[in-house]
Amino acid sequence: HEQIKVMFNISGFLEKFKKFDQNKTLQTENIIKSIEKVVGVKIDKRSLILKDALLRIQGSPALRQEIFLKKEHLLPLIAAEGVFDIR
């Protein structure tokens, strides 16, 4: 019984990581949709780095400039995803 109990605990622990990964994926998808809506450009998820409520954009200077020009309109949409600044 002890071994089954340990396996159940490990399973529950790993489930938390799975949910975290799903939430992170959904968060990224919502940010991408918001950028597409405001800027009119589809951006690859690998171009986004989200850390500590800060969104960093990697990409061409033209793309980054376009996003920064519309930052004021974009931030209210992505604030729901926990993003409060773009760099």
Backbone torsions as a table, in degrees:
resi	resn	phi	psi	omega
1	HIS	NA	-34.7	-178.5
2	GLU	-63.6	-39.4	-179.5
3	GLN	-66.5	-40.0	177.7
4	ILE	-64.2	-40.5	179.2
5	LYS	-62.3	-43.0	179.0
6	VAL	-64.7	-42.6	179.2
7	MET	-62.4	-40.2	179.0
8	PHE	-64.8	-41.8	178.9
9	ASN	-63.8	-41.7	178.3
10	ILE	-65.0	-41.9	179.0
11	SER	-60.3	-44.4	178.4
12	GLY	-64.0	-39.7	178.6
13	PHE	-63.2	-45.8	-179.6
14	LEU	-68.0	-29.6	178.5
15	GLU	-62.4	-35.4	177.8
16	LYS	-60.8	-41.5	178.5
17	PHE	-67.0	-37.6	178.5
18	LYS	-62.7	-44.7	178.4
19	LYS	-64.9	-39.2	178.4
20	PHE	-61.2	-44.1	-180.0
21	ASP	-64.4	-39.7	178.4
22	GLN	-65.6	-41.0	178.0
23	ASN	-64.6	-40.3	179.5
24	LYS	-64.4	-41.5	178.8
25	THR	-64.5	-44.8	178.4
26	LEU	-63.3	-41.1	178.3
27	GLN	-60.3	-47.0	179.8
28	THR	-63.0	-43.0	179.0
29	GLU	-61.6	-40.9	179.1
30	ASN	-66.3	-37.8	177.1
31	ILE	-65.0	-44.2	179.2
32	ILE	-60.9	-43.5	178.5
33	LYS	-62.7	-39.6	179.1
34	SER	-65.9	-41.7	177.7
35	ILE	-63.1	-43.6	179.4
36	GLU	-62.1	-40.3	-179.0
37	LYS	-66.4	-45.5	-175.2
38	VAL	-81.9	-44.7	-173.9
39	VAL	-92.3	-28.0	-179.4
40	GLY	84.4	20.2	-178.0
41	VAL	-130.2	132.9	175.4
42	LYS	-81.8	127.4	-177.7
43	ILE	-115.3	144.1	-179.9
44	ASP	-77.6	141.4	-177.5
45	LYS	-63.7	-23.1	177.8
46	ARG	-72.5	-12.0	178.8
47	SER	-85.9	-5.2	-176.6
48	LEU	-108.9	133.7	172.8
49	ILE	-125.5	117.7	-178.0
50	LEU	-112.5	119.9	-179.9
51	LYS	-151.1	128.0	175.7
52	ASP	52.6	49.6	176.9
53	ALA	65.3	15.0	179.5
54	LEU	-117.3	127.0	178.2
55	LEU	-102.2	120.4	175.7
56	ARG	-104.6	134.6	-179.4
57	ILE	-106.5	125.9	173.2
58	GLN	-109.3	133.8	-179.4
59	GLY	163.2	-166.6	-178.3
60	SER	-66.7	151.1	177.1
61	PRO	-58.0	-35.2	180.0
62	ALA	-65.0	-43.3	178.6
63	LEU	-63.8	-48.1	-179.5
64	ARG	-61.5	-40.9	179.6
65	GLN	-63.8	-41.1	178.8
66	GLU	-62.6	-41.0	178.2
67	ILE	-66.6	-43.1	-179.6
68	PHE	-65.7	-34.1	177.9
69	LEU	-65.0	-30.0	-178.3
70	LYS	-106.2	15.8	-178.2
71	LYS	-55.3	-42.0	-178.6
72	GLU	-59.7	-36.1	179.8
73	HIS	-82.9	-27.2	-176.1
74	LEU	-80.8	-39.7	-175.0
75	LEU	-56.3	-42.6	178.8
76	PRO	-61.4	-31.1	179.8
77	LEU	-73.6	-38.3	-176.2
78	ILE	-92.9	-3.7	175.8
79	ALA	-62.2	-31.6	177.2
80	ALA	-64.4	-19.9	178.5
81	GLU	-94.9	7.4	177.8
82	GLY	87.1	16.2	-180.0
83	VAL	-105.0	125.6	-177.6
84	PHE	-120.9	-1.3	174.8
85	ASP	-158.0	155.4	179.2
86	ILE	-126.2	135.3	176.7
87	ARG	-132.4	NA	NA
